Every structure is written in C-alpha cells, then in structure tokens.
Amino acid sequence: MCGFWGTMNGMSLGIRTTGSCGSLQQQVQNGRLYSQSSFGGNAKKPWKSPATGSTRDKERVLPFICRCMTRKKVGMLVLFVLALLAFISGFATEDKDDAEGAGLKGTPGDPILRHGISMESDIPASISSTTKGSQVRPSSLEERLNVTHNSPYSLLSRRSNGVLTPQNHPCKKFKLPPQPTDRRLGPRPCPVCYVPVEQAVASMPSVPSESPVLHNLNYVREENPIKIGTHGGSDFGGYPSLTLRNMSYDIKESMTVHCGFVRGSKPGRDSGFDISEADLTELEQPHNIIVASAIFGNYDVIQQPQNISKYAKENVPFYMFVDEETEAYLRNTSSLDSSMRIGIWKIILVRNVPYSDSRRNGKIPKLLLHRIFPNIRYSIWIDGKLQLVVDPYQILERFLWRQKATFAISRHYRRFDVFEEAEANKAGGKYDNASIDYQVDFYKNEGLTPYSQAKLPITSDVPEGCVIIKEHIPITNLFTCLWFNEVDRFTSRDQLSFSTVRDKIMSKVNWFINMFLDCERRNFVIQAYHKDLLDNMPPPPVRRPSRPPPLPRVRAAPAKRNPSKRGKGERRSGSRHHRKVEVGSRDTI
C-alpha cells in the first residue's frame, strides 16, 4: 500500500518518494495529502513525459483522479475498501478450498481433530504428540438426525447423501505431525481424526460384513469334560486335544469348536462364570453396539467414560462384569446403588468364576463377548483400568468402518516380536518363567519366527490387548474362540498367543486384522494404575507452609533535638538556607 501511494504521488504530484510508510506519514496531515513544496509555497506542477496516444491520455487522467481524491479526502478510504475486498476474497477462496477438501460443503462435515492436529498417516508407534486441544462437539444432534432405535441412519448431505467415501471423507487429508524432538521416553497419545457423531452414526453399515468361507459357527458342549493327556486346559474350556486344536484351524463353511462355557444349558447358566437370570435376559437383548469391561479380584478402580454423546448414552449400553469380591467392595464403599449401576456402567455380578487367577477370569468376557451377548453387532472391549474419552460411534467409524475391517486392536508401542515379549514378561514377573518358555518353545516348533520386514504388510506380532474393537461375525468369533483356547491351554499372557492364532487363520482365508498404532489407542482411552499399585503408593508429601522471611530490623530514628534548646548561632537541622527576614515581618528567627 505504501509503495502504491509513493508511486502515484511521484507520477502525479512530482513528489520525491522513498516508498516507505514513514515518508508517507510525513506527507499526510489532517486527512489531506500535501507535496513537500506545499508547506513552503505553491505546489509544483506535475512532470510530464513525452508520450503519445493512450499514454498521454493516462497521464492526463491520473493527475485528475489524484487531485479529486486529495480534494475530497477519500484517498485513504478507497485504499481501505480495496484492501478489505482483497482480504474477503482471499478468505472466501480458502474456505471454499477447505470445504471441497472435506467433501461436505455447507454440511456438518468438519472432522473432530483431537489434540489440535489436522492430518494423519502411518508412522512408528513412538511418534506421538503432547499437544492437547478441545474437542469440537456437534450441537443439537437430535435435530440433525431423524433416527430410531436399532435402525440404519441417514445423514442429509448436499453432495453424497451422507455416505462417506474415500473421495469425500473429511479426514482424507489428515496426516500425523512430525516426530517430536524432545527426549521424552515411553508411550504417549498422538492425534486422531474423528468425524462428528452424527456422521459416524450414519456411517454404520446397514448389513453385516461378509465372513470369508465360514458362515456357520457352533460350539462344543459337554457336561463332564475329561482331561486326556498332559496338555493344558480346564473344565470351563473343555480340554480340547491337540488333534482337535489343529482341526479347528481348518476353516470350513460350518464348524464346531471349543469356546468356553462347555457345561450348562447356555453361557452364564450352570457353566461357570454364572450370571443371574435377570441379567441374562438383559444381555440377550439385541443391540447394535455395546461397550464392555471387567474387574475381578478388586483389581482396578472403575473409570467413568467421558465425552459420550447423548445419542450413545441412550442406545449404547455399558456393561462392567465383576466378581463377588469386587461387588462386596463396591457395596462397602457405597458407590453401588440398588439398580446395580455406577455412573454409566451397568454392573453384572458373576458367581462361580472358573479360575483362581483373576486375570485369567478377565479373559472370559474379553475374548468371549459373542457368547455372552448373542445378539449384538459390534463391541468395544476396554480393560478395567482404562477410561474411555471418545464416543463409541466415532471409535467404530475410525478403526472399523473407515478401514473396511471387522477386527481392530492396537500393536504394542515398543515390542513387535513374540520372543522379545516373552523375555519382557519373564523380567517383569508377569507369569511363571517355565510356563512362558514352554509356550514359546511350542510355538517355535510349530514354525513361529522372530518378526521381520518379510512379514509385511503385517506390522507386528505383539498387540496391546487392553482394547478390542470387533464386529461379531463368524470369522471374528472363531478367532477369539481359538485365541481363548490358547490362553486356557498355556499362560494367561494373551500377547504371546495372538500372532499364532492370527497367522494360522490368515493362511486359510482372506481376512486381516487392523493393527493400529498404540498412540492412537491412547488417544481415546486414558490408562490408570491398577488398584494394588494405587494402594501401595506412598501418599503425596504434605507441603508445609514456608515460614515468612524475617522482617528487616528497623533502626530507631535519632531523637529530634528541641529547637528551643539550640545554642546561639546553631543552624536548624535539615535546613541549608535561611530565609532573609525583612524588617516588619512576622517571621522571626
């Protein structure tokens, strides 16, 4: 702007300009533009160059326009208007590009960017971000959606009728930020792009996903299972022989496999892991989505989910399975009311747990939710120590529906190899070392090898199994059944058996597991300590109030001398000069 004014003034008014705003400010006073010579006399005439044709016409027009603008005091106003129009035009163009990139111009299609980042890509698990930001919430969800319970949903959109595709998805430009440069060690969350809740609801597939090869899955039921041989197992799991174990990996259209609950008329009734009839009736109700967790042995503290939409609270039940020990503690602490609810969680009491190890009992609802809930489509499992902080619909859209997957689990943030995981479990005292060595040697004899790039596109052999996102179809139900059988046969460390079951099934059918980054998992769940660690932690030190600093010693002021006792000729203290007293003055010395 300064250059424009300097050029125009130099052409029309014969002003010597420097192109700086400082010289312009010296020439503008009281709203009028003056030439440098106008302050001392008449203004100089404009300089004219020897030009012809249209050039002369322009030279005649420009001085006239400048004189008019100067006389009417509108020069600065015109420039301000031009600058404002340019700014508005550029802003509108940028908004248009962003809307086209999101694919939902004029619709509630802006993605929810947790932690304030707007892009995403595959990176090593150590890459993350500590930047935290507020989550944008869609307002008036019920006004945007006309939905009914247990029915497909539709989102009104000007372009795609609410169907999110790779071309119009709001998160298609999402990329993860560069790796942090700080030297902080350990896992941490990284940004994840979620669509608004109403779009996530609208993205739910209207029909179940296709189960490759396997379409009909049945389960073994025995009243008196008999242990044969020295291999592991339990009454609850049914002691499947090694021959039956190998046959269960031969994927066919119809199969019958061991999958816990081998005794009793149905899961939860006289089968071990028994549930009351009232609760069983509730668990058999059809639902699109459930969220489940468990605490056995009073091992964890219940964490209340946050950021759950009103629609999810009305349509997604949250179930927390507890044993009698945990239930007694909850009652003694007065946190469990008569309706068996704690906040959003519905408490399901389990009696007659089959294992003495509380962690192994926790694997039953974790891996066998499809048996406990026979009429649900999707489930999100979180360990009892975790706090859910993202809406379930957004999680399913991000990790299942957007990826066209039916099973999702995060990979370990540091370890990718089963042999390294086994050594870490032994070093941490997670289980008996001899049992861990036996299990790993067994898998090694079956062909297990250390993880390497040759296994790509498989990104890891070790999951972080505290979160499981699953669509309940025959192939995923088979996977969790066979995974549970390995946990029942060997150690309860499910990370050791995960890759063996996965690879055996993937070698037979075209099926994959979405193993997403562990830092993405830490984006939607907050991990707390186990209760035993919390109980043994020393109390925080009491900060005693510090003593105030001592007051500085104030020296006593010297006693003032009585002026009446001054000697003759002694000067008044503090006065340097005496006022001259004239004759007749009232003042006397």
Secondary structure, DSSP 8 states (H G I E B T S, - for coil): -HHHHHHHHHHHS-----S-HHHHHHHEETTEE--GGGGTSS----------THHHHHHHHHHHHHHHHHHTT-HHHHHHHHHHHHHHHHHHHHHHHHHHHHT-TTSS---EEETT--------TT------------S-HHHH----TTS------TTTTT---TTT-TTTT--------S---S-----EEE--HHHHHHTS-SS----SS--EEEE---SS----SS----TTTT---HHHHHHTTS--SEEEE--S--SSSBTTBSSSSEE-HHHHHHHTS-EEEEEEEEE-TT-S------S--HHHHHH--EEEEE-HHHHHHHHHTT---TTSEETTEEEEEEES-S-S-HHHHHHHHHH-HHHH-TTEEEEEEE-TTEEE-S-HHHHHIIIIITTT-SEEEEE-SS---HHHHHHHHHHTT-S-HHHHHHHHHHHHHHT-----GGGTT---S-EEEEEEEEE-SHHHHHHHHHHHHHHHHS-S-HHHHHHHHHHHHHTTSS---EEE-HHHHHHHEEE---HHHHHHS-------------------------GGG--TT---TT--------TT-S---
